Amino acid sequence: MLCAPVYTSYHGLESQVVVGVDEGLKQPSAIHCDALISMPKAVLTNYVGTLPPAKIAQLNHALAVALDLV
């Protein structure tokens, strides 16, 4: 499974999406689509949050930017 890590740092890049308490996290963070990693799906067992449709749209755009699809 391809995963985008979530870090507490945010650099204002178009390939990053700001997330936080509203999405179920404990603190303000950012999804870093410019640092994609591959992990076995079995490792991903503890879900800590969800993204509303507007954030999913931002994530899709950030992924497109990171993968140079736009």
N, CA, C and O of each residue as an XYZ file, in Angstrom:
280
protein
N       0.844     -1.160      0.000
C       0.000      0.000      0.000
C       0.899      1.235      0.000
O       1.899      1.284      0.716
N       0.543      2.205     -0.787
C       1.279      3.460     -0.858
C       0.728      4.409      0.201
O      -0.482      4.626      0.265
N       1.594      4.970      1.024
C       1.173      5.819      2.140
C       1.900      7.151      2.120
O       3.054      7.247      1.704
N       1.198      8.173      2.578
C       1.802      9.486      2.757
C       1.946      9.719      4.255
O       0.949      9.694      4.977
N       3.161      9.944      4.737
C       3.351     10.142      6.175
C       2.751     11.458      6.664
O       2.619     12.423      5.912
N       2.398     11.464      7.933
C       1.870     12.659      8.587
C       2.908     13.115      9.607
O       3.315     12.352     10.484
N       3.325     14.362      9.479
C       4.320     14.948     10.382
C       3.747     16.204     11.032
O       2.806     16.801     10.510
N       4.304     16.599     12.152
C       3.861     17.839     12.787
C       4.419     19.070     12.079
O       3.957     20.184     12.326
N       5.391     18.889     11.218
C       5.953     20.021     10.480
C       5.147     20.282      9.204
O       4.620     19.359      8.583
N       5.068     21.555      8.835
C       4.398     21.980      7.611
C       5.250     23.076      6.986
O       5.600     24.052      7.650
N       5.581     22.917      5.715
C       6.476     23.858      5.044
C       5.762     24.715      4.000
O       6.407     25.475      3.277
N       4.439     24.600      3.917
C       3.692     25.408      2.968
C       3.784     24.938      1.532
O       3.453     25.686      0.612
N       4.227     23.714      1.329
C       4.353     23.187     -0.027
C       2.990     22.750     -0.565
O       2.114     22.330      0.191
N       2.833     22.855     -1.859
C       1.589     22.455     -2.506
C       1.368     20.939     -2.413
O       0.252     20.462     -2.619
N       2.414     20.195     -2.109
C       2.330     18.737     -1.978
C       2.045     18.310     -0.538
O       2.152     17.128     -0.209
N       1.683     19.263      0.321
C       1.355     18.966      1.721
C      -0.062     19.431      2.027
O      -0.532     20.429      1.481
N      -0.738     18.696      2.907
C      -2.111     19.024      3.302
C      -2.150     19.161      4.816
O      -1.756     18.245      5.539
N      -2.623     20.296      5.291
C      -2.731     20.538      6.727
C      -3.913     19.749      7.287
O      -5.015     19.780      6.739
N      -3.665     19.047      8.382
C      -4.705     18.302      9.099
C      -4.498     18.543     10.593
O      -3.471     19.077     11.012
N      -5.490     18.140     11.387
C      -5.343     18.356     12.823
C      -6.478     17.754     13.619
O      -6.985     16.680     13.296
N      -6.867     18.456     14.660
C      -7.875     17.972     15.600
C      -9.199     17.681     14.892
O      -9.861     16.696     15.220
N      -9.593     18.503     13.944
C     -10.858     18.287     13.220
C     -10.880     16.959     12.466
O     -11.948     16.409     12.201
N      -9.712     16.454     12.126
C      -9.615     15.177     11.414
C      -9.316     14.014     12.359
O      -9.146     12.884     11.902
N      -9.250     14.268     13.660
C      -9.043     13.214     14.639
C      -7.641     13.097     15.193
O      -7.356     12.189     15.974
N      -6.754     14.011     14.797
C      -5.379     13.968     15.299
C      -5.269     14.741     16.611
O      -6.146     15.538     16.946
N      -4.200     14.503     17.341
C      -4.004     15.164     18.634
C      -3.448     16.571     18.508
O      -3.605     17.382     19.420
N      -2.798     16.873     17.383
C      -2.169     18.182     17.207
C      -2.128     18.551     15.731
O      -2.279     17.688     14.866
N      -1.923     19.835     15.443
C      -1.816     20.246     14.038
C      -0.662     19.506     13.356
O       0.429     19.377     13.912
N      -0.926     19.031     12.152
C       0.047     18.238     11.404
C      -0.147     18.482      9.919
O      -0.970     19.302      9.512
N       0.613     17.767      9.125
C       0.472     17.865      7.672
C       0.757     16.516      7.035
O       1.655     15.787      7.456
N      -0.015     16.204      6.025
C       0.222     15.012      5.217
C       1.263     15.403      4.173
O       1.063     16.361      3.426
N       2.360     14.677      4.118
C       3.463     14.987      3.202
C       3.413     14.040      2.003
O       3.957     12.936      2.048
N       2.765     14.478      0.947
C       2.644     13.650     -0.262
C       3.953     13.592     -1.048
O       4.083     12.797     -1.978
N       4.913     14.424     -0.682
C       6.211     14.411     -1.342
C       7.171     13.411     -0.701
O       8.351     13.366     -1.049
N       6.654     12.601      0.248
C       7.490     11.609      0.932
C       6.769     10.259      0.988
O       6.768      9.595      2.025
N       6.162      9.861     -0.121
C       5.389      8.621     -0.153
C       6.251      7.411      0.160
O       7.417      7.338     -0.229
N       5.653      6.461      0.873
C       6.343      5.220      1.221
C       5.420      4.039      0.944
O       4.201      4.190      0.876
N       6.007      2.884      0.787
C       5.243      1.659      0.573
C       5.268      0.846      1.863
O       6.323      0.632      2.461
N       4.070      0.394      2.285
C       3.948     -0.403      3.503
C       2.949     -1.528      3.266
O       2.007     -1.362      2.491
N       3.141     -2.670      3.923
C       2.128     -3.729      3.827
C       0.829     -3.262      4.490
O       0.869     -2.633      5.548
N      -0.290     -3.555      3.893
C      -1.581     -3.132      4.432
C      -1.806     -3.686      5.839
O      -2.460     -3.038      6.656
N      -1.283     -4.857      6.128
C      -1.458     -5.481      7.440
C      -0.841     -4.647      8.565
O      -1.240     -4.780      9.722
N       0.126     -3.792      8.236
C       0.780     -2.951      9.241
C      -0.127     -1.793      9.664
O       0.000     -1.271     10.772
N      -1.025     -1.401      8.790
C      -1.899     -0.252      9.057
C      -3.155     -0.725      9.795
O      -4.166     -1.051      9.173
N      -3.078     -0.757     11.112
C      -4.181     -1.311     11.900
C      -4.868     -0.298     12.805
O      -6.042     -0.478     13.128
N      -4.185      0.753     13.224
C      -4.769      1.732     14.137
C      -5.138      3.008     13.387
O      -4.265      3.803     13.037
N      -6.421      3.201     13.146
C      -6.882      4.396     12.453
C      -7.078      5.502     13.478
O      -7.737      5.295     14.497
N      -6.518      6.660     13.222
C      -6.609      7.754     14.179
C      -7.498      8.893     13.703
O      -7.818      9.784     14.490
N      -7.900      8.892     12.463
C      -8.731      9.981     11.977
C      -9.283      9.711     10.601
O      -8.974      8.698      9.973
N     -10.101     10.626     10.145
C     -10.693     10.544      8.812
C     -10.663     11.922      8.164
O     -10.591     12.948      8.841
N     -10.718     11.917      6.853
C     -10.717     13.176      6.112
C     -12.104     13.443      5.536
O     -12.711     12.554      4.939
N     -12.610     14.671      5.715
C     -13.871     15.049      5.074
C     -13.635     15.240      3.570
O     -12.489     15.341      3.133
N     -14.691     15.290      2.797
C     -14.539     15.419      1.331
C     -13.643     16.578      0.879
O     -12.885     16.421     -0.078
N     -13.710     17.721      1.536
C     -12.879     18.861      1.130
C     -11.395     18.553      1.314
O     -10.578     18.941      0.479
N     -11.038     17.866      2.388
C      -9.636     17.504      2.621
C      -9.188     16.412      1.656
O      -8.028     16.389      1.243
N     -10.089     15.515      1.295
C      -9.752     14.485      0.310
C      -9.437     15.143     -1.030
O      -8.520     14.719     -1.733
N     -10.195     16.176     -1.381
C      -9.914     16.916     -2.621
C      -8.535     17.574     -2.549
O      -7.788     17.551     -3.528
N      -8.193     18.159     -1.398
C      -6.870     18.749     -1.220
C      -5.783     17.684     -1.301
O      -4.728     17.910     -1.892
N      -6.045     16.524     -0.704
C      -5.089     15.420     -0.750
C      -4.884     14.938     -2.180
O      -3.749     14.690     -2.589
N      -5.953     14.804     -2.941
C      -5.837     14.388     -4.343
C      -4.984     15.373     -5.134
O      -4.163     14.972     -5.958
N      -5.183     16.666     -4.878
C      -4.381     17.681     -5.574
C      -2.913     17.585     -5.150
O      -2.017     17.639     -5.992
N      -2.671     17.442     -3.838
C      -1.297     17.345     -3.343
C      -0.585     16.122     -3.930
O       0.596     16.193     -4.272
N      -1.298     15.012     -4.042
C      -0.718     13.813     -4.657
C      -0.386     14.063     -6.118
O       0.679     13.665     -6.589
N      -1.287     14.716     -6.837
C      -1.051     15.029     -8.246
C       0.183     15.917     -8.405
O       0.985     15.716     -9.317
N       0.332     16.898     -7.512
C       1.511     17.770     -7.547
C       2.772     16.964     -7.263
O       3.763     17.083     -7.983
N       2.737     16.142     -6.212
C       3.909     15.371     -5.825
C       4.340     14.397     -6.915
O       5.531     14.143     -7.098
N       3.369     13.857     -7.633
C       3.666     12.894     -8.696
C       3.826     13.539    -10.058
O       3.958     12.847    -11.067
N       3.815     14.870    -10.089
C       3.983     15.658    -11.320
C       2.925     15.297    -12.371
O       3.235     15.104    -13.546
N       1.676     15.213    -11.919
C       0.571     14.877    -12.821
C      -0.247     16.101    -13.220
O      -1.215     15.983    -13.971
N       0.137     17.277    -12.718
C      -0.603     18.508    -13.069
C       0.289     19.436    -13.853
O      -0.141     20.522    -14.242
